[in-house]
Amino acid sequence: MKTTAIILAAGQGRRMGSDTAKQFLLLSGRPVLYYTLKNFEESIVDEIVLVTGEGQAAYCQKEIVEAYGFSKVKKIVTGGKERYHSVAKGLDAIDDDIRDAGHYVLIHDGARPFATPEMIERGIGEARKYDACVLGMPVKDTIKISDEEGFAADTPKRSLVWQIQTPQIFACSLIKKAYGELLLREEELLRKGIAITDDAIVVELFSGKRVRLVEGSYQNIKLTTPEDLKTAEGFLDSFAG
């Protein structure tokens, strides 16, 4: 079995309110991306493809990959306009000779630094059974579905509602084919107002494959706002303690 992790570090992080991209902000003196890569470096994943923003590849190579000795990072490529374009760039960087039936791809947000090696291994185990799985957690709060006017329209059963995380893990041939179809039909989806917010949606739309939900952790947060940074500092303190 071969496993490749695509780490997405091309986002701008405008909601963070900083001129620095969120994956390069410091947590306890080290970039957020350091912690993300460290977890995958120490996991059973074989190799990493790092997807960066325009003009950031050289910086990532020198200041993060080489500086911290991340030997599993085999390629660094520049991402695209939208998240799904960046994923497609990462998929294209995977060598043709390892896109076989025993090859699995993990797609992970670079600004999600608390996906532990144990979580990663658990997700890979489920992907081997089902070909498609995503990490997530059951929601703690009651969820309301809004109508177009901002009034509560429906209340789904809380036990069936999950907040979805990454990594999202797929058989390589499955995710490659689904993304190929996505890019061919991108304009059609835009016209219909269908948003591609994660990789599971791509598989669901273009393969018919059911996606297995696997428990991650409530600590496996994505750093999006300044409040998230404070929460992340608290998590690091608890790990150190």
C-alpha positions as CSV (number, residue, x, y, z in Angstrom):
1,M,0.0,0.0,0.0
2,K,1.2,3.5,-0.9
3,T,0.0,6.7,0.9
4,T,0.4,10.2,-0.3
5,A,-0.7,13.2,1.7
6,I,-1.6,16.5,-0.1
7,I,-1.2,19.3,2.4
8,L,-3.0,22.5,1.3
9,A,-1.1,25.6,2.3
10,A,-2.1,28.0,-0.4
11,G,-4.9,29.9,1.5
12,Q,-4.7,33.6,2.3
13,G,-6.7,33.5,5.6
14,R,-8.4,36.9,5.2
15,R,-10.6,36.2,8.2
16,M,-7.5,36.0,10.4
17,G,-7.1,39.7,10.0
18,S,-3.3,39.4,9.4
19,D,-1.0,40.3,6.5
20,T,0.7,36.9,7.1
21,A,-1.0,33.8,5.6
22,K,-2.5,31.8,8.5
23,Q,-0.3,28.7,7.8
24,F,2.8,30.8,8.5
25,L,1.5,32.5,11.7
26,L,3.5,31.4,14.8
27,L,2.2,29.1,17.5
28,S,4.7,28.9,20.4
29,G,7.4,30.3,18.2
30,R,6.9,28.0,15.2
31,P,4.7,28.3,12.1
32,V,1.3,26.6,12.1
33,L,2.4,24.6,9.0
34,Y,5.3,23.1,11.1
35,Y,2.9,21.3,13.4
36,T,0.7,20.1,10.5
37,L,3.7,18.7,8.6
38,K,5.2,17.2,11.8
39,N,2.1,15.1,12.4
40,F,2.3,13.7,8.9
41,E,6.0,13.2,9.0
42,E,5.6,11.1,12.1
43,S,2.6,9.1,10.7
44,I,2.5,6.0,8.5
45,V,2.1,8.3,5.4
46,D,4.8,7.5,2.8
47,E,5.2,10.9,1.2
48,I,3.8,14.5,1.2
49,V,3.0,16.9,-1.6
50,L,2.9,20.4,-0.3
51,V,0.7,22.9,-2.2
52,T,1.6,26.5,-1.5
53,G,0.4,30.0,-2.6
54,E,1.9,31.9,-5.5
55,G,5.6,32.7,-4.9
56,Q,5.7,30.8,-1.6
57,A,7.4,27.5,-2.7
58,A,11.0,28.6,-2.2
59,Y,10.2,30.0,1.3
60,C,8.5,26.8,2.3
61,Q,11.3,24.6,1.0
62,K,14.0,26.6,2.9
63,E,12.3,27.9,6.0
64,I,10.0,25.0,6.8
65,V,10.9,21.8,5.0
66,E,14.7,22.1,5.2
67,A,14.8,24.0,8.4
68,Y,12.8,21.3,10.3
69,G,14.0,18.3,8.4
70,F,10.7,17.1,6.9
71,S,12.1,14.3,4.7
72,K,8.7,13.1,3.5
73,V,7.9,16.3,1.6
74,K,8.8,15.1,-1.9
75,K,7.2,17.9,-4.0
76,I,6.1,21.5,-3.5
77,V,3.7,22.8,-6.1
78,T,1.8,26.1,-6.5
79,G,-1.9,26.0,-5.9
80,G,-4.8,27.5,-7.9
81,K,-7.6,30.0,-7.5
82,E,-9.9,27.9,-5.4
83,R,-9.3,25.2,-3.0
84,Y,-10.4,22.5,-5.4
85,H,-8.0,23.9,-8.0
86,S,-5.2,23.5,-5.4
87,V,-6.2,19.9,-4.7
88,A,-6.2,19.2,-8.5
89,K,-2.6,20.6,-8.7
90,G,-1.6,18.3,-5.8
91,L,-3.2,15.2,-7.5
92,D,-1.4,16.1,-10.7
93,A,1.9,16.0,-8.8
94,I,1.5,12.4,-7.9
95,D,3.7,10.1,-10.1
96,D,1.8,8.1,-12.6
97,D,3.6,4.9,-11.6
98,I,2.1,4.8,-8.1
99,R,-1.5,5.6,-9.0
100,D,-2.5,1.9,-8.6
101,A,-5.2,0.0,-6.7
102,G,-3.2,0.1,-3.5
103,H,-2.5,3.8,-3.5
104,Y,-4.4,6.1,-1.1
105,V,-4.4,9.9,-1.0
106,L,-5.0,12.0,2.1
107,I,-6.1,15.6,1.5
108,H,-5.5,17.9,4.5
109,D,-5.7,21.6,5.4
110,G,-2.3,23.1,6.2
111,A,-4.0,25.3,8.8
112,R,-5.3,22.3,10.7
113,P,-2.3,21.4,13.0
114,F,-3.8,18.9,15.4
115,A,-4.5,15.9,13.2
116,T,-2.4,13.4,15.1
117,P,-0.5,10.4,13.6
118,E,-3.0,8.1,15.4
119,M,-6.0,9.9,13.7
120,I,-4.2,9.7,10.3
121,E,-3.6,5.9,10.7
122,R,-7.2,5.4,11.8
123,G,-8.5,7.2,8.7
124,I,-6.2,5.2,6.4
125,G,-7.5,2.0,7.9
126,E,-11.1,3.0,7.2
127,A,-10.2,4.1,3.6
128,R,-8.8,0.7,2.9
129,K,-12.2,-0.8,3.8
130,Y,-14.4,1.8,2.1
131,D,-12.2,3.6,-0.5
132,A,-13.5,7.0,0.8
133,C,-13.6,8.4,4.3
134,V,-13.5,11.7,6.0
135,L,-12.6,12.6,9.6
136,G,-15.1,14.6,11.6
137,M,-17.0,14.7,14.9
138,P,-20.7,14.6,15.8
139,V,-21.9,18.1,16.5
140,K,-22.5,19.2,20.2
141,D,-25.1,21.9,19.5
142,T,-28.5,21.8,18.0
143,I,-28.4,22.8,14.3
144,K,-31.0,24.8,12.6
145,I,-31.5,25.0,8.8
146,S,-32.4,28.5,7.8
147,D,-34.8,29.6,5.0
148,E,-34.0,32.4,2.5
149,E,-35.4,35.0,4.9
150,G,-33.3,34.0,7.9
151,F,-36.0,32.1,9.8
152,A,-35.5,28.6,11.2
153,A,-36.9,26.1,8.7
154,D,-35.8,22.7,9.9
155,T,-34.0,21.1,12.8
156,P,-32.1,17.9,11.7
157,K,-31.6,15.1,14.2
158,R,-28.5,16.1,16.1
159,S,-27.2,12.5,16.4
160,L,-26.9,12.4,12.5
161,V,-25.1,15.7,12.1
162,W,-21.3,15.9,11.9
163,Q,-18.8,18.7,11.5
164,I,-16.4,17.6,8.9
165,Q,-12.6,17.8,9.2
166,T,-9.6,16.7,7.3
167,P,-7.7,14.6,6.4
168,Q,-10.1,13.2,3.8
169,I,-8.8,10.0,2.4
170,F,-9.6,8.2,-0.8
171,A,-8.4,5.5,-3.1
172,C,-6.1,7.4,-5.6
173,S,-7.9,6.2,-8.7
174,L,-11.3,7.2,-7.2
175,I,-10.3,10.8,-6.3
176,K,-8.4,11.4,-9.5
177,K,-11.3,10.4,-11.6
178,A,-13.8,12.4,-9.6
179,Y,-11.6,15.5,-9.8
180,G,-11.1,15.1,-13.5
181,E,-14.9,15.1,-13.9
182,L,-15.2,18.1,-11.7
183,L,-12.8,20.2,-13.8
184,L,-14.6,19.2,-17.0
185,R,-18.0,20.3,-15.5
186,E,-16.8,23.2,-13.4
187,E,-18.7,25.9,-15.4
188,E,-21.9,23.8,-15.2
189,L,-21.6,23.6,-11.4
190,L,-20.9,27.3,-11.0
191,R,-24.1,28.1,-13.1
192,K,-26.1,25.8,-10.8
193,G,-24.6,27.4,-7.7
194,I,-23.1,24.2,-6.4
195,A,-20.3,25.0,-4.0
196,I,-17.3,22.6,-3.7
197,T,-16.3,23.0,-0.1
198,D,-14.5,19.7,0.5
199,D,-13.3,16.7,-1.3
200,A,-16.1,14.4,-0.2
201,I,-18.5,16.5,-2.2
202,V,-16.5,15.8,-5.3
203,V,-16.6,12.1,-4.8
204,E,-20.3,12.1,-3.9
205,L,-21.2,14.1,-7.0
206,F,-19.0,12.3,-9.6
207,S,-18.6,8.7,-8.4
208,G,-21.7,7.7,-6.5
209,K,-19.3,6.2,-3.8
210,R,-20.6,6.5,-0.2
211,V,-18.2,8.3,2.1
212,R,-17.5,6.8,5.5
213,L,-17.5,9.2,8.5
214,V,-14.6,8.5,10.9
215,E,-14.2,10.2,14.3
216,G,-11.3,12.7,14.4
217,S,-11.1,14.9,17.4
218,Y,-12.8,18.1,18.7
219,Q,-9.2,19.4,18.9
220,N,-8.7,18.9,15.2
221,I,-9.7,22.5,14.5
222,K,-8.9,24.6,11.4
223,L,-7.4,28.0,12.3
224,T,-9.6,30.6,10.6
225,T,-10.0,33.5,13.0
226,P,-7.8,35.1,15.8
227,E,-9.9,33.3,18.4
228,D,-8.8,30.0,16.9
229,L,-5.1,30.9,17.5
230,K,-5.9,31.4,21.2
231,T,-7.6,28.0,21.3
232,A,-4.6,26.4,19.5
233,E,-2.2,27.9,22.0
234,G,-4.2,26.3,24.8
235,F,-4.1,22.9,23.1
236,L,-0.3,23.2,22.7
237,D,0.0,24.1,26.4
238,S,-2.0,21.0,27.4
239,F,0.1,18.7,25.2
240,A,3.3,20.2,26.8
241,G,1.9,19.7,30.2
